[in-house]
Structures are given as C-alpha cells and as structure tokens.
Amino acid sequence: MVETGMTNPRVARHAVPQRARVLATCCGAHILHDGFSDLIYVLLPVWQAALGLSLAEVGVLRTAFTGATAILQMPSSLVADRIGERWTLVMGTALAGIGYILAGWAGGFATLLLCLAVGGAGSSVQHPISASLTARAFEGRSLRTALSTYNFSGDIGKMLLPALTTWLVTLWHWRVATMAVGLLGLATALAILFLLPASSRRTIAETSPRPVVDPPVTLDSALARRGFWALSAVATVDSATRTGFLTFLPFLLTLKGASLPTIGVALSLVFAGGATGKFVCGIVARRAGILRTVILTECATAAGIVLLLPLSIMGSLILLPLIGVVLNGTSSVLYGTVAELAPAERRARAFGVFYTVTIAAGAIAPALYGVFSDAHGVKASLVLVAAVVLLVVPLTLPLRAPLAALPSE
C-alpha cells in the first residue's frame, strides 16, 4: 500500500524517461509546425513575383494557412478524443506536409490558396495537443519550465525552416524547394508515430509523480474567467502584430533593395532574437512582474517598427534581432500564464480556446494590413501595426486582480 503523496520508485523511474520522451516529441512537432507557418514569409515575395499577386492577395495567402489553423483548433481536439492524440498529431503533421507538396504544383492564386489552407488545417492539431500533453506530463512545480521549453522549441523551427527554405530556393526552383519542405513534414509525421507513447494520456496521468507540497492553483471562478479572457485579448493583439509585421517586412526590405538571401537572413535574425526573447522576457517577468513585462515589450515593439522604417539595409539587419526579442518574447509569458489561470481538468479546452483566438487574430491581420498596404503603401501599413500594438496597455488592466491572486513561487 503506497502512502498518500508518495510515489512508487519503479513507477517513478518509468515516468521520468516517459515524460522526457513526450516533451521531446512535442518539441519536435512544434519545431516543424512553427517552421511551416513562418517559412511562408520567405516565399511570399517569391510567389508575388512568380504569380503576379497584389499585396492584398499576399496577405490572404498568409491568412489561408493561419486561418485554417485557427478555425480547426477546437475540432482537432474533438478528433483527438475519438482517435487518440498520437494519431491526430501524426495525421495532422502528414497533412501539413502534403499541403506544401501540393503548393509546389500550384499554378495560380486560387490553387495556392487552397494548398496553404490544407497545410494550415494539418497544423491545427499541433498546439492544443502538444501543449496539453506537455502540461499533463509535467504537472506541478516543473509545469512552467516544461511549457517554456516547449514554446522555445517553436522558435527553433522559426529560425531553421525559413533559413532552409531560403537556401533551397537559391539552389532549386521554388516549386522543387516547396515540395522538398513538404516531404520533411511527412518524415516528421512518421517519427512522431514511433516516438510518441501510444497511451500517453493514461500512462502520464497514472505514472507521473504527484506534487506533494504545492496545492493546485485555485482562483474564484469568475476572477479566473475574467483573467483568462483578458489574457486572451492581450495575446490576440500580440499575435496580430507579429503576423502583420512579419508578412510585410520582406516587402519593406525589398523597397530598401534587399535580395532574397538578404531577406532570409533578416527573417532569421528576427526569429533568433525571438528565441532569445523567450528567455529574456521570462527573467524580466520573474523580477518585474508579468504585466510590466508585457507593457514594456509591446511598447518596445511599436518603437522598433517605427525606427526600422528609415534605416538602410545594414541598419535594419542590426535592429531586427532586437525587434525579435520584444516581438516574440511576450508569448512565452502569456502561454505559461494560461496553465496557471485554468483548472487542470479544463486546461486542454483552455489551451484550445486560447490558441484559437490568438491564431485567428494572426490569420486575419495580414489580409487587413494587405488591403491597407495596397491603398497606402507598405510603410504606412507598418506604422499602423505599430499603433495597434499599443492597445495592449489598456487591455492589461483587467489582468491585475487575477494575477495578483495567484500564489507566488
């Protein structure tokens, strides 16, 4: 008979590698899917030149991928309940790869739009399932650390896959390069099938060591609900800012005379700064508080975008990593807080809702900014992006009471 709060040593020894395996697999999926999402920024100028697209159509292409991802977040969770999280993640990853393979055959705007929607539909499974698996595997003190690791892995994909795609496009025709990236998605799906434990839900729930000292976070339900929706509103503006800026950054650099390899380097610098920002903002949040960190990073993002406009290409390359730090760094603070505001039994649903609204905002923003860009120019559109991000400041006010009620670490 095992006493309450104690863990069977044999079970604990089995749980540690099992948990590490789940985290490694979820991180691998995150690397691929975030890379799939952000390599589009490299291809947008290529598609515009090859297919004769307007900036509004460019924005809609970005919307097609992220829009499909956002719309199908909740349905993918329902599918996972029926066929299992492992198979849902495998099939979604394969579908994302197929979308890029088909995109290599696209002959015009409509067919390319459809292919990207297929890829985005496949990527809809990754965030809610991987985040939920990670949160369930690392319940307790290590939860925020595990989620931070998971979120950081996405930034690795944002750095690697756009850089890989840029290199492939310089070697091959963009159609061949796009299909090669799609094949990488199929290979990753096969790896997930073999690496992710088949009974991850039952095994992790039953074998993970239970926290003994820390009681579960409990907030008044109304306060927690208000905090969750305020957090989602902040993340919505943050997501719209990120996709709006990154969609039209290549076109701003083109106006400055940048070549495709230079644009690829510029995006990699932004994503490298973003990866660094995950850690920097986490440290700042622990010392200065979540709200102060969010306000600081979003105001710095607005200032960085405005400062970027008149700079030369070399000056832009110097500034872009710093913009990346504040542009991406906020998200890890926000994602980790979702797990703290949502009860454990509702966490999967909370992640699904949170990712749906934030990715939906990131999907809609490029299309709207694209219409504005066609009418007023790329620089004016980026000024609008910088202005909109400042809406975060008043949106943080409803978060003060819920965050203050959370127990300190």
N, C-alpha and C positions, 0 to 999 in steps of 0.2 A: 504494500500500500504506500503510495507516494504522498507525502505531506503537501498541504496547500502551499503554493508559491515555490515549490521545489521542482526540479526537472530531472528526469531520468538521465543519467550520464550517457547511456548508449543512444538515447533519442537525441540528446544534445549534440553528440559527435556527428550524428547523421544530419542534423538540421543545419549545422554551420556550412558544410560544403553545398548542401541543397540550396540554402539561401544565397550563397555566393554565385551558384550556377544560374539561379533565377535572375539575379541582378545583372550578371554578365550578359545573359541572353537579351534581357530587356534593354540594356545599354546598346547592344549591337543593333537591335531593331531600331532604336532611337537614332543612332548614327545614320543608318540607311535612310529612314523616312524623312528626317530633317534635312539630310543632304539632298534627297529627291525634291523636297519642297523648295530649297534655296538655290539649287543649280539652275532653276528656271531663270533667275536673274541674269545669269551669264548668257543664256540662249535668247532672251527677249530681243536684244539688238540684232542678233543673227536672224531670227525669224522676221523681224520688221524689214530688214534689208532684202531677205530672200523672197518673202511673200508680199511685200509692199503694204504693210499694215500701218494704220494710223495709231497715234498714242492711245486713243480710247480703246482700240482693239487690243493693243498690247496689255492695257490694264485688265481687260476682260479675260485674256488668256490666263493671267495670274489669278483672277477671280475664279476661273473654272476649276483649277486644281484645289485651291484652298476652300472654295465654296462647297465642292463635293465632300471634302474632308470634314467640314463643319457640319453639314446637313446630316451626315451619316454617323456622327459620333454616337448618338444615343441608340440608333438602330443596331450599330455594331455591338453594343453592349448586350442587346437583346439576343442577337445571334450567338454571342459567346455563351449566354445562359443555356442555349439549346444544344450547341455542338461542342462547347468547351472553348476555353480561352486559347489553348495551344493551337487548335486547328483554325480558329478565327484569325489569329495573328499570322499563321503560315499562309492561309489563303489570301488575306489582305495584302501581305507583302508580295506574294506572287502576282496579284492583280496590279499592284503599283508598278512592278517591273514590266508587265505586259503593256500597260499604258504607255510607257516610254518606248518600248519596241514598236508599237503601232505609230507613235508620234514620228518615228523615223520615216514612215511611209506617207505621212500627211501631205496632201497636195495643195492645201489652201487653209484659210482661216477657220472655216466651219469644221473640217475634219480634224485639224489640230486642236480645236476647242474640245471636241468630243474625246480625243485621246487623252488630253490632260484631265478631263473630268473623270475618265476611267482610272487614271493614276491616282487622282485625289480620293476617289472612292476607296481604293485599296489602302491608302494611307490613313483613312478614318479610323481604322481599328487600333492603330499603334498607341496613341496617347492614353485613351481611357483604360485599355487592357494592361499595358506595360506599367503605367503609373499605379494602377490598382494592385497588380501583382507585387510590385516593389514595396508599396505601403503595407500590404498584408504580410509580406515576408519579414519586414523589419519593424514590426510593432514595438513601441516603447521608446527608450532613450535614443536609439540609433535611427529612428524614423527620418528625422530631418536630414541627417548626414546621407542616408541612402537616397533620399529623393534629390538632394543636391548633386550627388554623383550621377544619378540618372539624368537630371536636367543638363549637367555639364556634358554628358556624352553626346547630346544633340548638337552642341556647339562644335564638337569634333567633326561630326558629319557636315556641318555648315562650312567648315574650313576645307575638308578633304574633297568632297564631291564636286563643289564648284571649281576647285583648282584642277581636279582630274578632268572634268568636262572641258575646261578651257584648253588644257593640254591636248586632249583628244581632238578637239575642233581644229587646232592648229596642225595636227597631223593628218586627219582624215576629213572627209566631207561631214557637215553637221548631221546628216541623216545617219551615217555609219556610227558616229560618235554617240548619238542619242540611243541607237539600238544597243550599242555596247553597254551603256549605262543600264538599260533595261535588263540585259542579261545578268548584270550584277544583282539586281533585285531578285531574280529567280534563284540565283545561287544562295542568297541570304535566306530566302524562304526555306530552302532545303536544310540549311544549317539550323534554323530555328526548330524545324521539325525534329531534329536529332538531339538538340541541346536542351530545349525547354522540357522540364519534367512533365510527363503525361498527366499526372494527377496533382498538378501544382496547387490547386485550391485546397484539396483535402490534406495533402502532405504538409504544406506550410502551416495551415491552420492548426493541425494536430501536433506537429513536432517542434515548432518554434518555441524557444524558451519564453516563458511568460514573465513580464516585468513584475518584480516583487515590490519595489519601493515606490515607483511612480504610479499614482492612481490615474485613471483615464481623465482626459480633459472634459469637464462638464461646464457648459455655459447655459444660462437661461435660453430656452429655445427661440424666443423672439429676438433676443440680443444676438445669438449666433446666426440666425437667419438674416438679420439686418447687416451684420458684419460680412456674411458671405456675399450678399448681393452688392454691397459697397465695394468689396474686394474685386468682384467680377467686373464692375463698372470701370474701376481703375485699370484692370488688366485689358479691358476692351479698348480703351484709348491707347494704351501702350502697344497693343498688337496692331491697331490700325496705323499707328505712327511708324512702327517698324516696317511693315509691308509697303506702306506708301513711300517711305524714304528709299528703301532698297529697290523698289520697282523702277524708280526714275533716276536713281544715282548713276546707272550706266549711261543714260542719255545725257545727264549733266556732264559726265566725263567726256562723252563724245563731242559735246559742244566745246570742250576745252582742248580737243584734238587728240584724245587718248585712243590707242589701238585696242583690239580685243584682248591681247595678252595683258596690257596695262589694266584694262577693266577687270580682268580676272584677278590680277594681283591686288587691286583696290578692294574688291569684294572679300578676298581672303584676309586682308588687313582688318576690315570691319569685323569679320567673324572671329579672327584671332583676338581682337580687342573684346569682343563679346564673351568669348570663353574666359578671358581674364576677368571680365566684369562679374562673372558668376561668383568668383571667389572674393573679389574686392568688395562687391556690394554685400556679400554675406558678412564679411568682417565689419563693414561700416554699420550694417543693420544691428549687429550684436552690441555695438558701442553707442551708436546714436539713436537706435530705435528704427522700427520698420517704416513708420510714416515719414520721419525726417529723411530717411534714405530714399524713399520713393519720390518725395518732392524734390530733393537735391538732384537725383539722376534725370528726372524728366525735364526740369528747368535747364540742366546742362545739355540735354539732348537738343532742346529748342535753340539754345545759344550756338551749339556746334553746327547745326544745319545752316543757320544764317551766316555764320563765319565761313563756311565752306564755299558759299556761292562765288565770291570774287577771287578765290585763290587760284594759283596756277596748278598744273597737274602735280608738280613736285610738292607744293604746299598742301594740296589735297591729300596726297599719299601720307604725309606726316600727320595730318589731323585725323584721318579716318580711323586709325586704331583707337584714339581717344573717344571718338563718337561711338565706336563699337562698344566700349566699356560701359557707357551710360545707356546706350540704346538697348542692349541685351541684358545688362546686369540686373535690371529691375525684376525680370521674370522669375528668377530663382527665388527671390524673396517672396513674391506673390504666390508661387506654386507651393512652396513649403508651408505657407500660412493656411492654404485650403485644408490640408490634413489636420491642422490644429483647430479650425473652426467647425469642421464636420465630424459628427459622431462616427465611430469606427464602422458601425453597421450600415451607415449611409454614405460612406466615403467613396465607393465606386460610382454611385449616382452623382455625388457632388463633383467628382473629377469630370464625369461625362458632361454635366451641365456647364461647368467652368470652361472646359476646353471648347465646347460648342459655341458659347457666346464669344469667346476671345478669338477663336479661329474664324468665326463668321465675320467679325469686325475686320480681321485681317484680310478676309476674302473680298469684302465689299469695297474697302478703301481704295485699292488700286484702280478699280473701274471708275469710281467717282473722281479720283485725282486725275485719271487719264482724260476724262471729258474736260475737266478744268484745264489740263495741260494743252489740249488741242486748241482751246479758246484763248488762253492767256500765256502759254509757254511753260517750259519745264521749270525755270527758276521761280516763277510765280507760284507754281504748284508746290514746290518745296517750301516756300515761305508759308503757305497755308498749312502744310504739315507741321511746321514749327509752331504755328499759332495754336493749332488744335491740341497739341500735346500739353499745353499749359492748362487745359481743362482739368487735368489730374489734380491740381491744387485744391479746388473746392470739393472735388469728389472724395478726397481723403477724410473730410470732416466726419461723415457717419461711421468711419472705421475706428475712431478714437476710443469710444466706450468698449466695443467688443475686444479690441486688442489689449486694453488696459485690464480687462477681466481675466485674460489668460494668465496661468501661473508662470512665473519667471523660472528660467532654467537654473 
